[in-house]
């Protein structure tokens, strides 16, 4: 069996599963956030009763992150709905934006978007928070009311996004009915060349198979090139399985995975036991292709979808209005370090926005010193507008006052985020070009799409 088949077999109490099987799966973690959480709660109460209790308090994780730092009253209200539910249910894992469990959230626009407006428990983007806070464990099933929940597949999990109705059912029962997907294998050999990042790998693959090329399929990553990747690289790749239509992305377990998980479950006091699934010698794939990572170049996904692949060097004629680094797939500390390596000592030529994925990333960027400067200062001195308010921000568009949102038509933005369908980051007539933090940084310096190798010795 493939990794996904083995995980779903275990979670459904079966000895074997095959593509096309419909199985009732026991869920280990359900995550929801401020956009879908209120709807999920509504479904749960409608179907199970106003006084019903969730199936397992310690298995529900609620993370406000999408439309947080906005004066939009309806968005602020959504966070209050989550808080009321958490208090009512006694849920231990709620990463609230404020400290008062009986309070009300209201963003203060008069303080601006750059300085911190959150309490001590706030964490940031859900998909990056889950592993940081010790909620991703090998061999488990994690579902969330967000399409990029597949990012947790980096940890040898079956992780996928679900809708509010399914999530409401999971809240009440801990189970979900799933069809076992076919598996596509992406076998990676070689080493990434200087200037090429994990983001380039997944953009290259999506360009190869198309933005619907993995529809309702598992994307399994193997090979020595994968083994050499760190966990941030694997998260970047797994995150964008959905951009190819995938049901989930998944990586084999190794000691890098185990070390990362053990450190974080110990730090947060979450469940420490886990049982990975290993790669079988005999597996059946609907697609199996080998990629030589050493041959990849800095890659850009062009408007209007993630499958429109071109190399950065052939896009140099495209003039840009802004650059953006952030989101679950592009706002990790390692992403900002790569970005800073390019812009250090230089100045950006276009409006450039930086949104850390988590509050931990904010701290790490301020605490990491390169010479006499923090990385945070290096970015600010280069002209990057850095916000301390970790969130999804403009990655999902959001209300008009969302930090970095493209409110004008015809704007062109190069972004380290994960999706570029029309209107994704704001105005439906704007254009988003997806690229690695290296490529976004180089392009911010020149004002046009630029191969970052021009700035790397």
C-alpha distance (Angstrom), angle and dihedral (degrees) to the residues before:
residue distance angle dihedral
X1 . . .
X2 3.79 . .
X3 3.80 120.9 .
X4 3.80 92.3 -96.9
X5 3.81 93.1 47.2
X6 3.81 91.0 50.4
X7 3.80 92.8 49.0
X8 3.80 93.7 49.2
X9 3.80 91.3 45.4
X10 3.79 91.1 54.1
X11 3.81 93.6 44.0
X12 3.81 91.6 50.7
X13 3.80 95.8 44.7
X14 3.79 93.8 -114.0
X15 3.80 130.1 132.8
X16 3.79 92.4 -139.2
X17 3.79 141.2 12.1
X18 3.79 131.2 -173.0
X19 3.80 134.2 -166.8
X20 3.78 110.8 -73.7
X21 3.80 95.8 27.6
X22 3.80 114.9 131.9
X23 3.80 109.8 -141.0
X24 3.78 137.0 175.6
X25 3.79 104.6 -124.8
X26 3.80 127.5 -158.6
X27 3.80 108.9 -132.5
X28 3.81 121.0 -138.2
X29 3.82 98.6 -170.4
X30 3.80 133.0 15.6
X31 3.79 116.7 -166.4
X32 3.77 127.0 -170.8
X33 3.80 135.2 167.8
X34 3.78 143.2 -161.1
X35 3.81 96.8 -75.4
X36 3.81 98.7 50.6
X37 3.80 100.9 16.9
X38 3.82 97.0 82.8
X39 3.80 91.0 50.4
X40 3.80 91.8 46.8
X41 3.80 90.5 50.3
X42 3.80 89.8 49.7
X43 3.80 92.0 53.0
X44 3.81 91.4 46.7
X45 3.81 93.5 52.2
X46 3.78 93.6 43.2
X47 3.79 93.8 52.1
X48 3.82 102.4 33.6
X49 3.80 101.8 29.0
X50 3.80 137.4 -93.4
X51 3.81 91.6 -87.1
X52 3.81 97.7 41.1
X53 3.81 120.0 130.9
X54 3.79 125.7 -136.9
X55 3.79 116.8 -103.6
X56 3.84 95.4 -112.3
X57 3.80 123.0 3.5
X58 3.81 95.1 -157.5
X59 3.81 91.9 54.1
X60 3.80 96.6 58.6
X61 3.81 117.6 86.6
X62 3.82 119.6 -173.9
X63 3.81 119.4 -168.2
X64 3.82 123.3 176.6
X65 3.80 106.1 -153.4
X66 3.80 115.7 124.9
X67 3.82 111.8 70.6
X68 3.79 100.0 13.2
X69 3.80 111.4 119.0
X70 3.78 97.0 53.1
X71 3.79 133.1 101.9
X72 3.81 89.5 -132.6
X73 3.81 103.1 126.9
X74 3.81 95.4 -150.2
X75 3.80 90.8 54.6
X76 3.79 91.1 49.0
X77 3.81 89.4 49.1
X78 3.80 91.3 55.3
X79 3.80 90.2 62.9
X80 3.80 89.8 51.2
X81 3.82 90.1 53.3
X82 3.80 89.5 54.9
X83 3.81 91.6 48.8
X84 3.79 92.7 50.8
X85 3.80 91.1 51.0
X86 3.80 93.0 47.3
X87 3.81 91.0 51.6
X88 3.80 92.2 46.2
X89 3.81 92.9 49.6
X90 3.80 98.1 36.7
X91 3.80 92.7 -126.0
X92 3.82 114.1 -179.3
X93 3.81 99.1 -157.8
X94 3.79 109.7 65.4
X95 3.81 118.1 130.2
X96 3.79 97.8 -158.7
X97 3.78 124.6 -170.2
X98 3.83 90.7 -134.2
X99 3.81 131.7 43.8
X100 3.81 99.5 -135.1
X101 3.84 108.1 91.1
X102 3.81 89.2 -158.7
X103 3.79 96.4 40.4
X104 3.78 134.6 102.9
X105 3.78 126.7 -118.9
X106 3.77 119.3 -126.9
X107 3.78 123.0 164.7
X108 3.80 112.4 -135.1
X109 3.80 105.2 -138.5
X110 3.81 91.2 -175.0
X111 3.81 89.6 70.4
X112 3.79 91.5 58.0
X113 3.78 129.9 -131.5
X114 3.80 101.6 -80.7
X115 3.80 105.8 66.9
X116 3.79 126.5 68.5
X117 3.78 118.0 -81.4
X118 3.79 103.3 171.2
X119 3.78 141.7 85.2
X120 3.79 132.2 -113.5
X121 3.83 96.4 -85.9
X122 3.79 97.9 51.8
X123 3.81 112.7 111.0
X124 3.80 112.2 174.3
X125 3.80 133.7 -131.9
X126 3.80 112.4 26.6
X127 3.81 99.2 -133.7
X128 3.80 93.0 51.4
X129 3.80 92.7 40.1
X130 3.81 94.0 54.6
X131 3.82 95.1 66.1
X132 3.82 93.6 35.8
X133 3.79 92.1 54.6
X134 3.80 94.9 45.6
X135 3.81 101.4 -104.1
X136 3.82 98.3 122.4
X137 3.79 115.4 81.4
X138 3.83 129.8 169.0
X139 3.78 116.4 -103.8
X140 3.80 95.3 23.3
X141 3.81 135.7 114.2
X142 3.81 116.1 -120.7
X143 3.79 123.0 -178.6
X144 3.77 128.2 -179.1
X145 3.78 140.0 178.4
X146 3.78 92.1 -112.2
X147 3.78 130.4 78.2
X148 3.81 93.7 -129.8
X149 3.80 92.1 61.2
X150 3.82 83.0 104.5
X151 3.83 86.7 82.2
X152 3.82 88.9 85.5
X153 3.80 88.4 67.0
X154 3.80 85.0 85.9
X155 3.81 85.4 77.7
X156 3.82 97.2 59.2
X157 3.81 91.4 -95.5
X158 3.75 135.3 129.7
X159 3.80 98.9 -118.4
X160 3.77 126.0 168.4
X161 3.78 143.6 153.5
X162 3.80 121.3 -104.6
X163 3.80 136.7 -175.6
X164 3.78 129.1 -104.8
X165 3.81 93.9 -99.3
X166 3.81 93.6 53.8
X167 3.79 90.1 43.6
X168 3.80 91.7 51.9
X169 3.81 88.9 52.9
X170 3.82 91.2 48.5
X171 3.81 89.9 51.1
X172 3.77 89.3 58.4
X173 3.81 101.8 37.3
X174 3.80 110.8 15.7
X175 3.81 89.1 -128.8
X176 3.78 137.6 104.0
X177 3.79 132.7 -174.3
X178 3.81 110.9 -126.5
X179 3.78 135.8 176.4
X180 3.80 110.7 -133.3
X181 3.82 106.7 -116.0
X182 3.77 127.5 -136.5
X183 3.79 112.8 -108.3
X184 3.79 129.3 -124.3
X185 3.81 116.9 -163.0
X186 3.79 123.4 -145.5
X187 3.79 107.9 -168.2
X188 3.79 112.8 -165.4
X189 3.78 126.1 -158.8
X190 3.79 132.2 174.2
X191 3.80 130.7 28.2
X192 3.78 130.4 -74.2
X193 3.79 112.8 -103.5
X194 3.83 120.5 -125.3
X195 3.79 109.7 -75.8
X196 3.80 93.7 26.1
X197 3.81 120.1 105.7
X198 3.79 139.9 -176.0
X199 3.80 88.2 -94.0
X200 3.79 88.3 63.2
X201 3.81 89.6 53.1
X202 3.78 95.1 56.4
X203 3.82 93.4 40.5
X204 3.81 89.1 51.7
X205 3.81 92.2 49.6
X206 3.81 94.3 46.6
X207 3.79 88.5 49.1
X208 3.79 87.9 51.6
X209 3.81 98.5 50.3
X210 3.81 100.0 24.6
X211 3.79 131.7 -115.7
X212 3.81 88.5 -77.7
X213 3.79 96.8 36.2
X214 3.81 95.1 107.3
X215 3.80 98.4 39.3
X216 3.82 108.8 165.5
X217 3.78 90.9 -11.0
X218 3.78 133.6 120.1
X219 3.80 115.0 -116.9
X220 3.82 106.8 -146.7
X221 3.80 118.3 -167.4
X222 3.79 121.4 -155.0
X223 3.79 143.1 152.0
X224 3.80 140.6 74.9
X225 3.80 91.0 -67.3
X226 3.79 89.5 58.4
X227 3.80 92.6 44.6
X228 3.80 89.2 57.5
X229 3.80 93.1 54.9
X230 3.80 121.1 99.8
X231 3.79 121.6 -131.2
X232 3.80 94.0 -95.8
X233 3.81 89.4 56.2
X234 3.78 91.4 49.8
X235 3.80 91.7 48.4
X236 3.80 90.8 52.0
X237 3.80 91.0 53.9
X238 3.80 97.8 41.4
X239 3.81 90.3 48.0
X240 3.78 92.5 64.3
X241 3.80 98.7 48.6
X242 3.79 85.7 103.1
X243 3.81 89.9 57.1
X244 3.81 86.1 67.4
X245 3.81 90.9 45.8
X246 3.81 92.0 -102.3
X247 3.79 124.2 161.3
X248 3.81 89.7 -144.5
X249 3.78 143.8 -19.6
X250 3.78 120.2 -136.0
X251 3.80 140.2 -173.5
X252 3.81 131.2 -162.6
X253 3.78 118.7 -104.6
X254 3.81 119.7 -104.3
X255 3.79 137.2 157.9
X256 3.82 91.7 -86.0
X257 3.78 87.5 61.5
X258 3.79 93.4 45.6
X259 3.80 94.4 48.2
X260 3.81 92.1 49.4
X261 3.80 93.9 48.6
X262 3.82 96.7 43.2
X263 3.79 91.1 51.8
X264 3.77 93.5 52.0
X265 3.78 99.8 42.3
X266 3.81 88.1 50.7
X267 3.80 91.5 48.8
X268 3.81 93.3 50.2
X269 3.79 102.6 32.6
X270 3.79 93.7 -122.4
X271 3.80 124.6 144.4
X272 3.80 107.8 -54.0
X273 3.80 102.9 -167.4
X274 3.78 122.1 88.3
X275 3.79 139.1 157.1
X276 3.81 116.6 -148.9
X277 3.78 124.0 -150.7
X278 3.79 117.0 -126.3
X279 3.79 132.1 -144.1
X280 3.81 113.5 -93.4
X281 3.78 119.4 -136.3
X282 3.79 89.9 -130.4
X283 3.81 114.7 52.2
X284 3.78 132.6 155.4
X285 3.80 119.4 -140.0
X286 3.77 132.2 -174.8
X287 3.83 87.8 -150.6
X288 3.81 129.0 18.7
X289 3.78 123.6 177.7
X290 3.80 136.2 161.3
X291 3.81 120.5 -137.3
X292 3.80 124.5 -162.9
X293 3.81 103.5 -143.4
X294 3.80 92.3 -164.2
X295 3.81 89.5 67.8
X296 3.81 96.0 54.4
X297 3.80 121.5 106.9
X298 3.81 133.2 -162.1
X299 3.79 102.9 -67.6
X300 3.79 136.0 -158.0
X301 3.80 129.4 -159.6
X302 3.79 106.3 -145.9
X303 3.79 131.7 -149.0
X304 3.02 129.6 -49.6
X305 3.83 104.0 25.7
X306 3.82 141.5 5.6
X307 3.80 92.5 -105.5
X308 3.82 94.6 66.6
X309 3.81 96.0 99.0
X310 3.78 126.6 -175.7
X311 3.78 133.3 152.9
X312 3.79 116.4 -101.9
X313 3.79 92.5 -122.9
X314 3.81 92.6 59.2
X315 3.82 90.8 51.5
X316 3.79 97.8 60.3
X317 3.80 93.1 115.4
X318 3.82 92.2 63.9
X319 3.80 109.2 102.5
X320 3.79 116.9 -150.4
X321 3.79 136.4 -149.6
X322 3.79 99.0 -163.8
X323 3.77 147.2 0.6
X324 3.80 128.8 -142.8
X325 3.79 134.0 -166.8
X326 3.79 120.2 -175.1
X327 3.82 145.1 71.7
X328 3.80 131.8 104.1
X329 3.78 92.4 -63.9
X330 3.81 98.8 37.8
X331 3.80 107.8 25.9
X332 3.80 102.4 72.1
X333 3.79 121.3 120.3
X334 3.80 91.3 -105.6
X335 3.81 89.9 53.8
X336 3.79 91.9 54.2
X337 3.81 91.9 45.6
X338 3.79 89.7 55.1
X339 3.80 90.5 47.2
X340 3.81 91.4 48.7
X341 3.79 91.8 50.5
X342 3.81 88.9 63.1
X343 3.82 100.3 41.9
X344 3.81 99.4 38.4
X345 3.79 110.0 128.7
X346 3.81 92.6 3.4
X347 3.81 136.4 90.1
X348 3.77 129.4 -120.8
X349 3.80 117.5 -122.7
X350 3.79 98.7 -153.0
X351 3.80 135.8 44.1
X352 3.79 104.6 -73.1
X353 3.80 124.8 -170.7
X354 3.80 127.3 -163.4
X355 3.82 120.8 -164.2
X356 3.83 116.5 175.9
X357 3.79 113.7 -141.8
X358 3.80 94.9 -133.4
X359 3.77 140.6 14.0
X360 3.80 86.5 -111.8
X361 3.80 89.1 61.4
X362 3.82 89.0 52.4
X363 3.81 90.5 53.9
X364 3.78 93.9 44.8
X365 3.80 93.3 50.7
X366 3.79 90.4 50.5
X367 3.82 93.7 44.9
X368 3.82 97.6 44.5
X369 3.78 109.3 91.9
X370 3.80 125.4 -159.3
X371 3.77 102.7 -170.8
X372 3.79 108.2 -47.3
X373 3.80 95.1 -21.8
X374 3.77 133.1 77.8
X375 3.78 116.1 -128.1
X376 3.80 87.4 -116.9
X377 3.81 90.0 58.0
X378 3.79 91.7 45.9
X379 3.79 89.5 56.3
X380 3.80 93.8 45.7
X381 3.81 92.2 46.4
X382 3.80 88.6 53.5
X383 3.80 88.3 57.8
X384 3.80 99.3 -101.4
X385 3.81 112.5 148.3
X386 3.81 100.3 -131.4
X387 3.79 121.3 -167.7
X388 3.80 123.7 -159.7
X389 3.81 89.3 -153.8
X390 3.80 101.3 96.3
X391 3.79 110.9 -153.9
X392 3.79 145.2 114.4
X393 3.82 88.3 -82.2
X394 3.82 112.8 163.1
X395 3.80 95.8 -5.1
X396 3.80 87.8 91.2
X397 3.80 96.6 31.0
X398 3.78 99.2 -123.3
X399 3.81 129.8 178.0
X400 3.81 119.2 -20.3
X401 3.82 94.5 -94.9
X402 3.80 94.5 53.9
X403 3.81 112.4 132.2
X404 3.81 110.7 -99.4
X405 3.81 95.2 2.9
X406 3.80 115.9 153.4
X407 3.78 103.1 -124.9
X408 3.79 97.3 167.3
X409 3.78 127.1 72.3
X410 3.80 122.5 -117.1
X411 3.81 93.4 29.9
X412 3.79 115.7 143.2
X413 3.78 118.4 -149.8
X414 3.78 131.6 -178.2
X415 3.77 108.9 -150.7
X416 3.79 142.1 -178.3
X417 3.82 89.2 -145.7
X418 3.79 125.3 107.9
X419 3.81 110.8 -115.9
X420 3.79 133.8 49.0
X421 3.79 109.0 174.3
X422 3.83 113.3 141.9
X423 3.79 111.0 -71.8
X424 3.79 94.4 12.0
X425 3.81 94.6 125.7
X426 3.79 98.2 28.9
X427 3.78 131.5 -68.2
X428 3.80 112.6 52.1
X429 3.81 90.9 -134.1
X430 3.81 94.1 54.3
X431 3.80 121.2 98.5
X432 3.80 129.1 -133.2
X433 3.80 124.6 -160.9
X434 3.80 114.6 -163.9
X435 3.79 119.1 -143.5
X436 3.78 144.6 145.1
X437 3.82 121.7 -79.0
X438 3.82 87.9 -105.4
X439 3.80 92.4 55.2
X440 3.80 93.7 42.6
X441 3.81 90.1 52.0
X442 3.79 94.6 48.4
X443 3.79 90.9 47.6
X444 3.82 91.4 49.6
X445 3.80 88.3 57.2
X446 3.80 95.4 50.8
X447 3.80 103.1 31.5
X448 3.80 92.4 -126.2
X449 3.79 134.1 72.0
X450 3.79 104.7 -73.6
X451 3.79 136.6 -174.7
X452 3.83 103.3 -118.8
X453 3.80 91.9 -143.4
X454 3.80 86.3 79.8
X455 3.83 86.7 71.3
X456 3.79 99.5 39.4
X457 3.77 122.5 82.2
